[in-house]
Amino acid sequence: MGKRILEVCTDSLQSVINAVEGGAERIELCSALSLDGLTPSIGLLKSVRNLYPNLKIHVLIRPREGNFVYTDEELSVMIQDIKEALPYADAFVSGALDKENNINIDSTRRLIESCQGKPFTFHRAFDYCKNPLQELDKLIRIGVKRVLTSGQQTTAEEGISLLKQLVQATNDPNDNHHNLTIMPGGGVNASNALRILEATGAHEIHGSCSIVQKNGIKVTNAKLVKDIINSI
């Protein structure tokens, strides 16, 4: 199974610095976590890459808050964002749904093709799908490498049952499903991370490890990162 990995979700330079100080080797970089994450600025991405040449940076591509049903014009913005981020990103996090909340295969495939071979994570838009196991097959067919999901519950801990089914569905040695990673995320902390991983069979987990500072700004906390890494 290999090493268990914590991916830390960060939306500011200070959060990235704190995540690395806590021992994070991989981050999801975004902006506006208060809106569930939007595409980060290219300036932030360049700054993080310059500061940490060896840090694994997975860049979120999401052009606005709200649903995941995108117009052709919005999709063009997303593709342009990917192209500009390509020199600095190790992987991308995105995805698109249709009006029935099924995976929009054509739009998601276009996003994947824009990544030019860099790994693609389908984000928590997956949690809106009505038939998650069926939709998982679609993602595998178009080359998605990872799915970030809470198991369609408010938190990953509450979603353990579905998360376990999803992990099992990707572990069939008789097909190529084992090339896709299920990554639980949502409400992850040091007290539940190990339980989520052991109960689901997953080996990667995702969390923001953040606290609200005295100035009201929410940032990743190095100790919380370290505590989760030590717990798993």
C-alpha positions as CSV (number, residue, x, y, z in Angstrom):
1,M,0.0,0.0,0.0
2,G,2.9,2.3,0.6
3,K,3.2,5.5,2.7
4,R,0.0,7.2,4.0
5,I,-0.2,10.7,2.7
6,L,-1.9,13.8,4.1
7,E,-2.8,16.4,1.4
8,V,-3.2,19.8,3.1
9,C,-5.7,22.3,1.5
10,T,-4.2,25.8,1.5
11,D,-5.6,29.1,0.3
12,S,-2.8,31.6,1.2
13,L,0.9,31.8,1.3
14,Q,0.9,31.8,5.1
15,S,-1.1,28.6,5.1
16,V,1.4,27.0,2.7
17,I,4.3,28.0,4.9
18,N,2.5,26.6,8.0
19,A,1.6,23.4,6.2
20,V,5.3,22.8,5.2
21,E,6.4,23.6,8.7
22,G,4.1,21.0,10.0
23,G,5.6,18.4,7.7
24,A,3.3,18.4,4.6
25,E,4.8,17.1,1.4
26,R,1.8,17.8,-0.7
27,I,-0.8,20.6,-0.8
28,E,-3.9,21.5,-2.7
29,L,-3.5,25.2,-3.6
30,C,-6.6,27.3,-4.0
31,S,-8.1,30.6,-3.0
32,A,-11.2,31.4,-1.0
33,L,-11.7,28.3,1.1
34,S,-14.6,30.1,2.7
35,L,-16.3,29.5,-0.7
36,D,-15.2,25.9,-0.8
37,G,-12.1,26.9,-2.8
38,L,-11.6,28.7,-6.1
39,T,-8.7,28.9,-8.6
40,P,-5.6,30.5,-6.9
41,S,-3.8,33.4,-8.5
42,I,-0.8,32.7,-10.7
43,G,1.2,35.0,-8.5
44,L,0.5,32.8,-5.5
45,L,1.3,29.6,-7.4
46,K,4.6,31.0,-8.7
47,S,5.6,32.2,-5.2
48,V,4.9,28.8,-3.6
49,R,6.8,27.0,-6.3
50,N,9.8,29.4,-5.9
51,L,9.8,28.9,-2.1
52,Y,9.4,25.2,-2.2
53,P,10.8,23.6,-5.4
54,N,10.2,20.0,-4.1
55,L,6.7,20.5,-2.6
56,K,4.0,18.6,-4.5
57,I,1.4,21.3,-5.6
58,H,-2.0,20.2,-6.8
59,V,-3.8,23.3,-8.1
60,L,-7.6,23.7,-7.8
61,I,-9.3,24.9,-11.0
62,R,-12.7,26.3,-10.1
63,P,-13.7,29.6,-11.7
64,R,-16.6,30.6,-9.3
65,E,-18.6,29.6,-6.3
66,G,-21.8,27.7,-6.6
67,N,-22.6,24.6,-8.7
68,F,-20.3,22.6,-11.0
69,V,-22.3,23.1,-14.2
70,Y,-20.2,25.2,-16.5
71,T,-20.9,27.1,-19.7
72,D,-18.5,26.8,-22.6
73,E,-17.2,30.2,-21.8
74,E,-16.4,29.2,-18.2
75,L,-14.8,26.0,-19.4
76,S,-12.5,28.1,-21.7
77,V,-11.4,30.1,-18.6
78,M,-10.7,26.9,-16.7
79,I,-8.6,25.6,-19.6
80,Q,-6.7,28.8,-19.8
81,D,-6.0,28.7,-16.1
82,I,-4.6,25.2,-16.4
83,K,-2.3,26.3,-19.3
84,E,-0.9,29.2,-17.3
85,A,-0.4,27.0,-14.2
86,L,1.2,24.0,-16.0
87,P,4.9,25.1,-15.6
88,Y,4.4,25.3,-11.8
89,A,1.9,22.6,-10.9
90,D,2.5,18.9,-10.2
91,A,-1.2,18.0,-10.7
92,F,-4.7,19.6,-11.0
93,V,-7.9,19.3,-9.1
94,S,-11.2,20.1,-10.9
95,G,-14.3,18.6,-12.5
96,A,-17.6,19.3,-14.1
97,L,-21.2,18.0,-13.8
98,D,-24.2,18.2,-16.0
99,K,-27.6,19.6,-15.1
100,E,-28.6,16.2,-13.6
101,N,-25.5,16.2,-11.4
102,N,-23.9,13.4,-13.3
103,I,-20.3,13.6,-14.5
104,N,-20.0,15.8,-17.5
105,I,-17.7,13.6,-19.4
106,D,-16.9,15.9,-22.4
107,S,-16.1,18.9,-20.2
108,T,-14.0,16.9,-17.7
109,R,-12.2,15.2,-20.5
110,R,-11.3,18.6,-22.0
111,L,-9.9,19.7,-18.6
112,I,-7.9,16.5,-18.3
113,E,-6.4,16.9,-21.8
114,S,-5.4,20.4,-21.0
115,C,-3.3,19.0,-18.1
116,Q,-0.9,17.5,-20.7
117,G,-0.4,14.3,-18.8
118,K,-0.2,15.7,-15.3
119,P,-2.4,13.9,-12.8
120,F,-6.0,15.0,-12.4
121,T,-8.1,14.8,-9.2
122,F,-11.9,15.0,-9.6
123,H,-13.0,17.1,-6.6
124,R,-15.9,17.0,-4.3
125,A,-18.4,17.7,-7.1
126,F,-18.4,13.9,-7.0
127,D,-20.4,14.1,-3.8
128,Y,-23.4,15.4,-5.7
129,C,-23.6,12.5,-8.1
130,K,-26.7,10.3,-7.7
131,N,-25.0,7.0,-8.6
132,P,-21.4,7.4,-7.3
133,L,-20.2,3.8,-8.1
134,Q,-21.5,4.1,-11.7
135,E,-19.9,7.6,-12.1
136,L,-16.6,6.2,-10.8
137,D,-16.4,4.0,-13.8
138,K,-16.8,7.0,-16.1
139,L,-13.9,8.8,-14.3
140,I,-11.6,5.8,-14.6
141,R,-12.3,5.6,-18.4
142,I,-11.3,9.2,-19.0
143,G,-8.1,9.0,-17.1
144,V,-8.9,10.6,-13.7
145,K,-6.2,9.5,-11.2
146,R,-7.8,10.5,-7.9
147,V,-11.2,11.3,-6.5
148,L,-11.6,13.6,-3.5
149,T,-14.8,12.8,-1.7
150,S,-16.5,12.8,1.7
151,G,-18.5,9.7,0.8
152,Q,-21.4,12.1,0.1
153,Q,-21.8,13.1,3.7
154,T,-21.0,16.3,5.5
155,T,-17.7,14.7,6.8
156,A,-15.5,11.8,5.7
157,E,-16.1,10.2,9.0
158,E,-19.8,10.1,8.4
159,G,-19.2,8.9,4.9
160,I,-17.0,5.9,5.8
161,S,-19.6,3.4,4.5
162,L,-19.6,4.7,0.9
163,L,-15.9,5.6,1.0
164,K,-15.1,1.9,1.8
165,Q,-17.3,0.8,-1.2
166,L,-15.5,3.2,-3.5
167,V,-12.0,2.1,-2.3
168,Q,-13.1,-1.6,-2.8
169,A,-14.4,-0.8,-6.3
170,T,-11.0,0.6,-7.3
171,N,-9.0,-2.4,-5.9
172,D,-10.0,-5.1,-8.3
173,P,-6.7,-6.6,-9.6
174,N,-8.6,-7.9,-12.7
175,D,-9.1,-4.5,-14.2
176,N,-7.5,-1.0,-14.2
177,H,-9.5,0.4,-11.3
178,H,-6.5,0.1,-9.0
179,N,-5.0,3.0,-10.9
180,L,-7.5,5.3,-9.3
181,T,-7.0,6.6,-5.8
182,I,-10.0,7.4,-3.5
183,M,-9.0,10.3,-1.1
184,P,-11.3,11.0,1.8
185,G,-11.8,14.6,2.8
186,G,-14.1,16.7,5.0
187,G,-13.8,17.3,8.7
188,V,-10.4,15.4,8.9
189,N,-8.4,15.9,12.1
190,A,-5.9,14.1,14.3
191,S,-8.6,12.3,16.2
192,N,-10.3,10.7,13.2
193,A,-7.8,10.5,10.4
194,L,-6.4,7.0,11.3
195,R,-9.9,5.6,11.8
196,I,-11.1,6.9,8.4
197,L,-8.0,5.5,6.6
198,E,-8.3,2.1,8.4
199,A,-12.0,1.8,8.0
200,T,-12.1,2.7,4.3
201,G,-8.8,1.1,3.2
202,A,-7.7,4.5,1.7
203,H,-4.0,5.5,1.9
204,E,-4.4,9.3,1.2
205,I,-6.4,11.8,3.2
206,H,-7.2,15.5,2.7
207,G,-7.7,18.3,5.3
208,S,-7.2,22.0,5.8
209,C,-5.9,21.7,9.3
210,S,-6.9,25.3,9.9
211,I,-7.8,27.6,12.8
212,V,-9.2,31.1,13.1
213,Q,-6.6,33.6,14.2
214,K,-7.2,36.6,16.5
215,N,-7.5,38.8,13.4
216,G,-10.4,36.6,12.2
217,I,-8.4,35.1,9.3
218,K,-8.5,31.3,8.9
219,V,-5.1,29.7,8.2
220,T,-3.5,26.3,8.2
221,N,-1.9,25.5,11.6
222,A,1.5,23.7,11.6
223,K,0.7,21.8,14.8
224,L,-2.6,20.4,13.4
225,V,-0.8,19.3,10.3
226,K,1.9,17.6,12.4
227,D,-0.6,15.9,14.6
228,I,-2.5,14.3,11.7
229,I,0.8,13.1,10.1
230,N,1.9,11.6,13.4
231,S,-1.5,10.0,13.9
232,I,-1.5,8.1,10.6
